[in-house]
Amino acid sequence: MAGVAVGACAVLAGVGLFAVLSDDDERRESRSPTQNLVASPKAAGAFPRAYSGTWRGALATDEKGWEVQLALPGGADTGSVQYYQNGEIQCTGTVRYVKAGKHELRLDEQTPNCTPNKSGIVRLTAIAKGLRHQWYADQDDLAENAPSYDGTLKKVG
């Protein structure tokens, strides 16, 4: 008799589990395809296609011979930056997408091995010759449109 009771419990448990799983499948199928997708961690934005690629150019600074190179992978939100003086790498870091406008891309730059500028704001503006690169030390400089460094970048890759 105990064996029959155990068997009956197992059958009822199996039927109950099937009902729960079937109900879950029906709810999942009734949702729209976009409701089944998990939000992308890059929902804040990604480098627009027009800005994607590797860009390099000279910067107007107090010291001569400075260049910057940006690598902005299409569809990504993080790229790399390298600063050169007289052809030699002086420091490297990362740039992260902040926002994009019709003709402008704004980036947060982190260059921990650069002295004295370990971070800043980069504004890239599309121009006929390529991209205008402006580097700002902080939000106040950006608000006053007072870049510390300015230059024109051409696409090299």
N, C-alpha and C positions, 0 to 999 in steps of 0.2 A: 504494500500500500504506500509506503514511504517513497518507493521508486516512482510510482505513478504521480505522486504529488510533486516530486522534483522535476520530472519530465514535463508536467503541465506548467510549472513555473517557468521552465526554460522556454517553452513554446510561447507563452504569454509575453515574456521578456523580449523574445525575438520579434514578435508581432508589434509590440510597443516601439521597439527601436526602429523597425521598418517604417512605421507610421510617422515617427518624428523625422527621420531622414527624408521621407517622401514629401512631407509638409515643407521642410527646409528647401528641397529642390524646387517645389512649386513657387515658393516665395522668391527664390533666386531668379527663376525664369521670368517672373512677372515684373522684375525691375528692368529699367532701361539699360542698355549696354554701358552707358557712362556711369551708372550707379554701381556697377560691378568693378570699376577701375579704382585703383588706389591712387590718391593724389601724388603727383611727382614732387620730389624734394626740390626741384628747380622751378617750382611754380612762380617764384618771384621774378623770373626772367632769365633770358639767355642772350648771348651775343647775337645780334641780328646778322643775317647773311651778308649784308653790305659791309659789315665790319669784320667779318671772319677772315682769318689768314694771319700772316706774319707781316708786320709793318716796321719800318726803320727810318730814322731821320735824325738830323742835327737839332740840337736845342740851343736856344739863345740863353746864355748864362753869363755870369761875371767871368768865369774861366772859359777859355777856348777849348774846342775839341770834344765837347760832350755830345753823345748820341744816345738815343733810346731805341730799344727794340721790344715790340709787343707781339706776343703770340696769342691770338684769340680764336680758339677752336669753335667752329660753327656748332650751334645748338648747346654749347656748354655755358656755364655761368662763371667759370674760373679759368684764367689764363696765366701766362708768365710775362715777366718784365726783366729786361737786362739793361744796365746802364754801362756805357763804354766811355772812356776818356782816351783820346789819341789811339783808338783802335783796340784797347785792352779792357776786358770786363773789370769793372770796379765793384759792382754789386748786382744782386739779383733778388727777385721776389715774386709775389703773386698779385694779380689784379682780379677783382671780383665784380661782376655785374651789379650795378645799383639801379639804374633806370635808363630808358631810351626814349628819345623824342623823335620828331620827324627827321631832323638832321643832326642829332646829337646823341652821344652815348656817354654815360657817366659811370666811372669805375672807382672802386675803393682800392688803393694800392698799399701793400704791406711789403716793405723791404727792410727786414730786420738787420741785415749786414751793411746797410748804407749809413754813412755818417755825414751830416747830422740828421738827415731826413729819413726816419724809419717808417713813416706812413704819410699818406696824403690822398688827395682827390684828383683824379684825372678826368678831364673833359675832352672828348674827341668830337670834332665837328667835321662833317663831310664837306670837302671843298673840291674844286675842279682838279687840283694837283694831287689829291690824296686825302689825308686826314690832318686837320690841325690838332696838335697835341698841346694841351695846357695842363700844367701841374700846379695844384693849390695846396698850401700847407694845412688849411683848415676851412671850415664852413664860412667863417667871417671873410676870408680872402675870396672865396667863391662868390659870396653875396656881393662883394665889392668889385667883382671881376678883375682881381689883381693877382694874376698867376705869377708864381715864382719862376717858372720855366715855360717857354713857349717854343714851338717848332712845327715843322711840316713833315709828316711821315708818308712814305711811299710804300706800296705793297711789294714785298720781296718774296713772298711765298704763300 
